[in-house]
Amino acid sequence: MKSDSKQSQNKKLEYEKGNEMNFNAVKFIDDCGGVSEVARIMGKHRTAPYRIIRSGYIGSPLLCKLLERNPHLDLNDYFNKDTQYDRDSK
C-alpha cells in the first residue's frame, strides 16, 4: 500500500512540474506604465516594483489596483509556461 501511495505522489509531482507557470512581472509592470508609475500607485519608493520583478510575486490588492487603472490588460497574457521540465520543448 505504501508504494502505491508513493507512486501516486510521484505522478502528482511530475504533473505539477510539467504544468508550472511563470508570471512575467517585467512585461506586466512595463504595460502598467513602468516602474515609476507602478511605484506611485503602490505609494512606495521607485525601487519597490523591482522586488515584484525579482520575486515574481504580486499581491492581489495591488494587482486589482493596477488592473482597475489598466482595464485593457488581460492578465492571462503575463503567464508563461515553464518549459524547463517540458520534454517536447527541447
Secondary structure, DSSP 4 states (H G I P E B T S, - for coil): -HHHHHHHHHHHHHHHHHT-EEE-HHHHHHHTT-HHHHHHHHTS-TTHHHHHHHH----HHHHHHHHHH-TT--GGGGEEE--TT-GGG-
